[in-house]
């Protein structure tokens, strides 16, 4: 079985819908912001980081899904919430 390359923040591992081995989803990340008013502290920004699938590659069977609609048609998740991620890192 081929090793999955981790190219940093723009990839996650996912199970290939064709062969069941691990593959790589290339995705973009974005933050969804919520405003929370806190007593005597004014407005504090908090947010949730979400990942959006753009491409899937399986290094075992060679499956390549090159656009988001192909990833969706294969039955794969398109969005993942990344718990504990710093939303300020993903702010445009």
C-alpha positions, 0 to 999 in steps of 0.5 A: 500500500502506498504511503499518503503524502501530507502536503500541509494544511490543504490535504486530509486522508479519506477512504477511497470509494472504489478500493477502500484504501486510504487516498488524499482529499485536496481541499480548501479551508474557511472559517465561519465566524460567530460574534459573542458579546461578553460582559464589559469586554465588548465584542469577541470573535470566535469561529469554526474552521471547515474544510471543503473537498476539491479533489480526491486521489487514490494512490493504490487504484489510481482513482482521480476525482478532479472537481467537487461534483465528482467527489460528491457523486462518489458519495464522499463527504464534501465538508469537515469541521476541524475542531480546535483549529484556529479560525484566525489562521484561515481568515482571508 
